[in-house]
Each structure stands twice: as C-alpha cells, then as structure tokens.
Amino acid sequence: MNFNKELRILKSEPLLFITLPISFFVLLILKILSPIILIRFGLLHSDRIGHFLINTELFFCEQLIKRKKKNSLDIFYFPTEPCNYQFSKMLRRKILILPKIIIRPFCLISRKLDFFSCHVTGQPSNGDYDVKNLLDKIKTQVKFTKDEIKFGEKQLNKIGIKKNQKIICIAVRDSLYLKKKFPRSKFDYHNHRNEDINNFILSIKYLIKKKYFVIRMGSITKNKVKYSNTNFLDYSQSKFKSDFMDLFISSKSDLFISNNTGVDAFGILFRKPVLHVGSIPIGAISTYSNKIFNTILNHYSLTLKRNLNLSEIFEKNLHLGWTNDFFVKKKIRLVKFKPIEILKFTKETIKIINNKDLFLENKYEKKFKKIYSKNIKKNPETKYFHGKIKSHFLSSFLSSNKNFLK
C-alpha cells in the first residue's frame, strides 16, 4: 500500500495526529450503533465551482432516487473556503455542515478503511457526470428565499434588464482566473481550452438584435469585451458582480453559451440550455440532457495534414486527451472556431429553443450519435462519462464538417 498521500496530508495538517485516533474510536462506537442510527460523513468539493455545484446537486438527486433511510444522519464539511459563499449559504439551509476540524478526520478514516465504508456520504456515482440522466427528471435542489428573490430582482433592474426581458449568459474560459485563485499551481496544461471573448462579439450583436439582454459571466477575466451596448453587460468586470448574483442571474437566464468551462455549471444547476462551443475531450463530453448543445473542435493531424474524422479520434486514442501537452505530443492541433461559426451555432441553438424542438434530431446528429455510441461501446473506459446519450450535436457544425461523420 502506498502511504505517500497520507503522509503528505499529515505533514500539512499536524493536528490530525491528535484528531484521527479520537475519531477512530468514535467511529467504532458509531459502527456499533449503525443498526439504530447510521451517521455518515462527507466532504463537499468547495474549491472549484463546477464540482462544487454539480457534484453536490447530483448527490442530492441520487439521494432522492435512493430515498435515504429515516434512521440516518449525514454531516458534511468544506475542505476549503467555499468558492461561492451564496451557494454554501443555500446548502446550510438544506444539510448539516460542521467545521472541517471536526468532520475531516471521520471522512479520512471512513474513506480509507472498508470496515467504515457505510459511514461515507456525499459522493455522486460519477463525479460531475450525470450518467443516470437525473438532471432532466429532478428539479433544482437548492432554493432562494423570498427576500433573496426580491433583492435579486432589484439588482436586475439596476443592471438595466427590463421586466420579462430574456437573458443570455456567455462564459468564456481564459487563463487569469486559475492564476489569481491558485497562484502556486500551474495550469498551463489547460491552455488548449482557453478562448478570447471577442470571438463571440458577432453572436452578442445577433442576440441583442433579437431583443435579448446578454451578460458576460465570470468573476476574474483576462480580456475586456471590445463592444458596448445598453443590452450588454460585462458582468465579470462590473460593480454588480457577487457570489449571489452569479447564481441569481443564472437562475433567470434562458441560455448559457460557453466553451465548456466551470462557470457553465451555474446554468446546468438551474436546468438551463447550454451551448458548448468546442466540447473536449470528445470521449467525455456532456451527453446527459437534450438541453445540452454540443459542437466538437476539429482535431487536425500535423502528420496526415488533415482533420481527423470521429472514428479516427477514437482509434488513435485521442478521445480522452485532457491536457495541452497530450495533443502536442500526438502532433494534433485543436482547431478553434471562427466568430462566424460561433454565430451559426448560436443561431441554430436559439431557433431550436424558441421552437421548443428539444426532442427533435436532425439527420446529421442521428448519424453522429450512431457512430459516437458505437465508439463508446468499443472503449469501455468512456462509459464512466455517459448514460443515455440525449444531447444535441448541431447540424451547423456537422453539415459543414461532413468528413467528420465517418
């Protein structure tokens, strides 16, 4: 058994030398009492917004399906300072959360020793992947209070959003957030996922012409938007920015447009349609809901001097490439979309949503799903990420990349 991880934890948290032995003996007593009352301990992934929102929400949904036993008590803790305090506030209204110093040793022991595994909670089946397709079946499990709703509505009015005006949120990943939040860590391996917000200006202009109010989401962003309009707000660099408004604006939105970043978890939490501009890695894209609209970045082979088709991406084991270095070593260049292409994706998504055609499939995506499902079955390691494949694959992407459907 490798104890390197455990040693690192003990060195970084010396108080555990005292709390772990005490917690061990308490757990022995709780184990004996478990037929009468089962007390379980869990952590909430509070450091990164995507995991904080979606892992937690999926756990709640799975508990509803399982119908938790009446003689059980779940106790949670935040391993880090919550990355969104409003969400942590909403969670405290729903579940019991105690200080880390008390609950962490119980968690460490029960997760490490199988004998105490019945005392583990807080873990959804597949992380932030909805393989049971629950988010389409179950309503959002966290709620605003009446006072919070009143305050949020006032803030929307101050922003300049008219009553009943539809809202589109755009969240584009760049490198600045992680650099600021985690200065001691290196995140260069995510560079292939970064994008310039200004490539979305054509889409922003189109949406404003369609009478939407467009909001650029985020808390720390690198590039300023080179565009201004009374129906556009760069919220990420505005005075209205707050943990509360991150959630409230998202709850009122009609669509989230993103390049597959953690911020779109706000839209997913509130069951909003999400357009993913450039879904990667292809073997782990979001497929759980018909409210997800996927487009795939072309994989250009520097060796073959052409874009690879869907089956080739799987055959060459590129389907679970998570890092920039991975693609560099494989001599693959991920081709980013041009602004005019992003505009086409936006138009198609808006049309589908407005026509309420969420259950209809175009001929291209039918073919795509057939090939995709076949490759998923051939590669069992991808099954962790998928349940029933329900998401849309836009014809505006597939029809202009017909070679991709092979």
Secondary structure as GFF3:
##gff-version 3
##sequence-region A 1 406
A	DSSP	alpha_helix	4	12	.	.	.	ID=ss1
A	DSSP	alpha_helix	16	33	.	.	.	ID=ss2
A	DSSP	beta_strand	38	43	.	.	.	ID=ss3
A	DSSP	alpha_helix	49	66	.	.	.	ID=ss4
A	DSSP	beta_strand	72	77	.	.	.	ID=ss5
A	DSSP	alpha_helix	85	92	.	.	.	ID=ss6
A	DSSP	beta_strand	96	97	.	.	.	ID=ss7
A	DSSP	alpha_helix	100	112	.	.	.	ID=ss8
A	DSSP	three_ten_helix	114	119	.	.	.	ID=ss9
A	DSSP	alpha_helix	146	159	.	.	.	ID=ss10
A	DSSP	beta_strand	167	171	.	.	.	ID=ss11
A	DSSP	alpha_helix	176	181	.	.	.	ID=ss12
A	DSSP	three_ten_helix	188	193	.	.	.	ID=ss13
A	DSSP	three_ten_helix	197	200	.	.	.	ID=ss14
A	DSSP	alpha_helix	201	209	.	.	.	ID=ss15
A	DSSP	beta_strand	213	216	.	.	.	ID=ss16
A	DSSP	beta_strand	232	233	.	.	.	ID=ss17
A	DSSP	three_ten_helix	235	237	.	.	.	ID=ss18
A	DSSP	alpha_helix	243	252	.	.	.	ID=ss19
A	DSSP	beta_strand	255	258	.	.	.	ID=ss20
A	DSSP	three_ten_helix	262	264	.	.	.	ID=ss21
A	DSSP	alpha_helix	265	269	.	.	.	ID=ss22
A	DSSP	beta_strand	274	276	.	.	.	ID=ss23
A	DSSP	three_ten_helix	282	284	.	.	.	ID=ss24
A	DSSP	beta_strand	292	294	.	.	.	ID=ss25
A	DSSP	beta_strand	298	301	.	.	.	ID=ss26
A	DSSP	beta_strand	306	307	.	.	.	ID=ss27
A	DSSP	alpha_helix	310	315	.	.	.	ID=ss28
A	DSSP	alpha_helix	324	329	.	.	.	ID=ss29
A	DSSP	beta_strand	332	335	.	.	.	ID=ss30
A	DSSP	alpha_helix	339	354	.	.	.	ID=ss31
A	DSSP	alpha_helix	363	378	.	.	.	ID=ss32
A	DSSP	three_ten_helix	380	385	.	.	.	ID=ss33
A	DSSP	beta_strand	392	393	.	.	.	ID=ss34
A	DSSP	alpha_helix	395	398	.	.	.	ID=ss35
A	DSSP	three_ten_helix	402	404	.	.	.	ID=ss36
###
